[in-house]
Amino acid sequence: MSGGFDDLGHSRPDTDREARQGLPEVVFGPGKTVAEIAAVVGSLLSANDGPVLVTRVEPGVAAAVLAQVGDGGTYVADGRLLVWRPAAPRGFVVAVVSAGTSDGPVAAEAAAVADAAGLTVRRIADVGVAGLHRLLAVTDDIAAADAVVCVAGMEGALPSVVGGLVGAPVIAVPTSVGYGATMQGVTALLAMMSSCAAGMTVVNIDSGFSAAMAAFRIAVSRDRIAVRRNTGTEGTGEVGRLVHIETNVDDVTGEVLGHLVERLLGAGAADAWVAPVVMKKSRPAHTVHVLAARAVAGECERIVFAETGTLGVRRTVVERVALPRSTSVVDVGGHPVRVKRGPWGVKPEHDDVAAAATALGLPLRVVAARALASAQPVADSGGAASSDESAEGLTR
């Protein structure tokens, strides 16, 4: 193996592609024998650390390849995809939206490839323009995604409509579904390429794989921009985007609001809080606030609607600056207390302080002061071992 590829005689796998593009070369299954597929997969597994994928594989071939390669591979039947070492989620949500049930196999391929590459997939099926109300009912869910893969056959109108409704990048996939005048997908392809929804990407007919890879490249580019943006910003924090959800309620008890906040945090919200307000006609009320990543914003909205009975929420995308932080553990009277440290201060974890205070029979503020005093020399000298956490600042 040299020069960035492995010469197998029948194939030359590109062993350097992961270093260049973030994902190893993907193997197109049709036209290759089981032995050829297995050899290429083995080469890519040994030369790379990331996911190894084989597309368009029928069940019998998949079983034979898995038997030869082994090594933990799995077969995604509806996407006809073989996967080894699927990537961990990278925090990028792609909505895979299909016009009709017959477009399902192409959408399944897009979803399977995107999932294996580490993208978080949201499937939305059968929302073609012949029943526009079906699409409008899920527009908010589609708009919450970081990118949208839109799969449609027939006249291929769905991506144009979606492209006009959402701000995320739209990747259109024409399918060969339809009667004679659809010309095996050419009609949908030309319609999508002629769309007045500016900036839409169009891939080849029936190529769910190509759409997933386009979304993957967008995700990689976003990550690279974030890295460049935060270069040299030590002490000033990392900038990330979150969805801010809020609604006013004037007929919900404090017990329900407390339960709501707990449910939101349990669903993955970055933060949730309630603030008193005065509404029109001088009515006392509360504003429920939620900060959530795009991937969980839809679920958080559903929880707010279910628990409060509100008839609407406001949604905005906000930037959050999260300071770098680390944690260490100090001893207070024989009880461990975690301490968060950042560029501008030190703060003991409340739950640990409360547990230690209860066990020691001391006031909470006394235990907090002792933990802070124990941690301060560590923060000043920087000499104690610590473990990095995700940068969320010193408060939730």
Secondary structure, 3 states (H helix, E strand, C coil): CECCECCCCCCCCECCHHHHHCCCCCEECCCCCHHHHHHHHHHHHHHCCCCEEEECCCHHHHHHHHHHHCCCCEEECCCCEEEECCCCCCCCEEEEEECCHHHHHHHHHHHHHHHHCCCEEEEECCCCHHHHHHHHCCHHHHHCCCEEEEEECCCCCHHHHHHHHCCCCEEEEECCCCCHHHHHHHHHHHHHHCCCCCCCEECCCCCHHHHHHHHHHHHHHHHHHHHHHHCCCCCCCEEEEEEEEEEEECCCCHHHHHHHHHHHHHCCCCEEEEEEEEEHHHEEEEEEEEEECHHHHHHHHHHHHHHHCCCCCEEEEEEEEECCCEEEEEEECCEEEEEEEECCEEEECHHHHHHHHHHHCCCHHHHHHHHHHHHHHHHHHCCCCCEECCCCCCCC
